[in-house]
Amino acid sequence: MVEKTKDVARHVRLYYWYLRANWLSLMAYPVPFITMNLAGVVYSLGSVATVWVLFTRIHAIGDWTFPQVLLIYGLSIFSRSLFHLFWVELMSVSWMVRTGHIDRLLVRPLNPLYQVVAGYLDDDDWGELLTALILIWTSLGMLGQRTVWNILWILVAGISGSLIFASMHIVGNAMAFFTIESSGFTSLAWTIDEFARYPADIYGKGVRTVITWVIPVAFASFYPAQLVFGNGALMRMALATPVIALMIFACAYWFWTKAMDCYQGVGN
Amino acid sequence: MKYLAYTRCEFLRGFRYRANYCATLGGALIMVVIQWSLWTAVYRNTGVIAGISLGSMISYTMMGRVVSGFLSEPVALPAGKRIWSGEIVHDLVKPADLHFQLLFQNLGNALFKLVSTGLPLLTVLWLTGVLKVPRLPVLAVFVVSMLMGYVTVFSTSFLSAVVTFHTKSRVGIDHVYTVVELLSGMYFPLDFFPGWLRTVADFLPFKSIHYVPLGIWSGIIAPGAVASSLRHQLIWTMLMVVASRILWSGAVRSLTIQGG
């Protein structure tokens, strides 16, 4: 137990150094970093504008009003951008397996999955994060719910949501250990993200069950938002968000270790 | 015509990746479910929005999913990468024009997406009664309009690539592409736009990409207005092709290859 705790503490301590190194390498060329991310803000605002234009004509999606839809949408891209910024290197697993680069991570005395994701901080998705924060701030204001507790809850929900997205992509990319090429699974995982953008109850019963209990992307936006709305019936589901996130992450991690056991190397 | 060989080649290349293909089809079905659910929920409490009924809206958005691959942003025009690596000299010494070569090569890729994903999707939507195929003359006009939409979407990316080549910037149209998507009517018809935005979108070439072909297919563009929409498409298509040629020849003249 003591050994285990020490090990975890070491990983946490090292993460600071990884982050520091990654951040310094981003800042080596500050001008491209800033222009890329300004473009990123415009990119996300483009999709926000779409929702806004839609609501100049309509009053509700199903039973949800504009500020409610905005909060759900904002939460979904908040979770997504947190995932994108800190976990994007997962997308390289297939390449690492194909080229044998993964062997380098396997012989080091650190968790391989940890090394994959800690090794890189994304350079072009900070704009999406900024947009998400603006959206959440605005919609909380419109709902009259801009309280400290709600903001803390949004943080918990965003981190949980990013874990859910990460779990999906861990499974998708772990397929590379079996199939070498996994881009098909990865792109499918990116599309499933889209379910989180709109209120989950617009979908049919079958789809809703799947995105709640099987691939729980509805917990990345729709359910946690219910706590802010004070929606009695769904509040308990909202509170389950961090638990569901940890459970799905545990499952994904288990799958990852099993998949890694099957890794045989691709030769030189 | 020699350029069609490029189209054929690129079309056949698509069939090499089977696992990817299944995932693409799965992704396309997911998008259909999302879009269908979204619009059904939006129309739950009203009959007509901005003069458009649920039926026309479903027809517009579902057909939008069918042709979305064909009319999607060309994935990273290879020209940019080939300039940095110096490989572009091999393209320039060929007895074929690089602009046309890319146009037709990418057409092969677009046709592959249409045949491999679009047609199965159309069949499913038609069999389940979600989509009705319009009468033959409308269908013919739709196809012509969609082809002009393709030239517009290609030219948008090509022009952006040429401009970034001149300015040596890293940011191109693909980094702000959601704006193009909105103005093209990919998410919903331009009839939803507030007045000032509609004026802007009506002037710009982007509505040629989705709004005009899909509006013709779904009947959202009234039969009386089809001719003027096609004229708008034709004028912009020609302008963009001419602009591409002028800027491209300027780019080739100032091209510096550093190693390679």
Contacts between the chains, C-beta under 8 A, distances in Angstrom:
chain1	res1	chain2	res2	distance
A	32	B	170	5.4
A	35	B	169	7.2
A	35	B	170	6.9
A	35	B	171	5.3
A	36	B	170	6.5
A	36	B	171	6.4
A	36	B	175	7.1
A	39	B	171	4.7
A	39	B	175	3.8
A	39	B	176	5.6
A	40	B	175	7.1
A	42	B	175	7.6
A	42	B	176	4.6
A	42	B	178	8.0
A	42	B	179	6.7
A	43	B	175	6.0
A	43	B	176	5.6
A	43	B	177	7.0
A	43	B	178	5.3
A	43	B	179	7.9
A	44	B	178	7.4
A	45	B	178	7.8
A	46	B	176	6.7
A	46	B	177	7.5
A	46	B	178	2.7
A	46	B	179	4.3
A	46	B	181	6.9
A	46	B	182	5.7
A	47	B	178	4.9
A	49	B	178	7.9
A	49	B	179	7.6
A	49	B	182	5.8
A	50	B	178	7.4
A	50	B	181	7.9
A	50	B	182	5.2
A	50	B	187	5.0
A	50	B	188	8.0
A	53	B	182	7.1
A	53	B	188	7.9
A	53	B	192	6.0
A	53	B	193	6.0
A	53	B	194	7.1
A	53	B	197	6.9
A	54	B	42	7.8
A	54	B	187	7.6
A	54	B	188	6.5
A	54	B	192	6.5
A	56	B	192	7.3
A	56	B	193	7.9
A	56	B	194	5.3
A	57	B	49	5.3
A	57	B	50	5.2
A	57	B	192	4.9
A	58	B	42	5.3
A	58	B	46	7.5
A	58	B	49	5.9
A	59	B	45	7.8
A	60	B	42	7.9
A	60	B	45	6.7
A	61	B	38	6.9
A	61	B	41	5.1
A	61	B	42	5.6
A	62	B	41	4.0
A	62	B	42	8.0
A	62	B	44	6.1
A	124	B	175	8.0
A	179	B	19	7.1
A	181	B	19	6.8
A	183	B	20	6.1
A	183	B	23	7.9
A	184	B	17	7.8
A	184	B	19	4.4
A	184	B	20	4.4
A	184	B	21	7.8
A	184	B	22	6.5
A	184	B	23	3.4
A	184	B	24	7.6
A	185	B	23	6.4
A	187	B	20	7.5
A	187	B	23	5.5
A	187	B	24	7.1
A	187	B	27	6.3
A	188	B	23	4.5
A	188	B	26	5.5
A	188	B	27	5.6
A	190	B	27	8.0
A	191	B	26	7.7
A	191	B	27	3.9
A	191	B	30	5.1
A	191	B	31	6.7
A	192	B	30	6.7
A	194	B	30	6.9
A	194	B	31	6.9
A	194	B	34	5.7
A	195	B	30	7.4
A	195	B	34	6.5
A	198	B	34	7.1
A	198	B	37	7.7
A	198	B	38	5.7
A	198	B	41	7.9
A	199	B	41	7.7
A	202	B	37	4.6
A	202	B	38	6.1
A	202	B	40	7.4
A	202	B	41	3.8
A	203	B	33	7.1
A	203	B	34	7.8
A	203	B	37	4.8
A	204	B	37	7.1
A	207	B	33	6.2
A	207	B	37	7.5
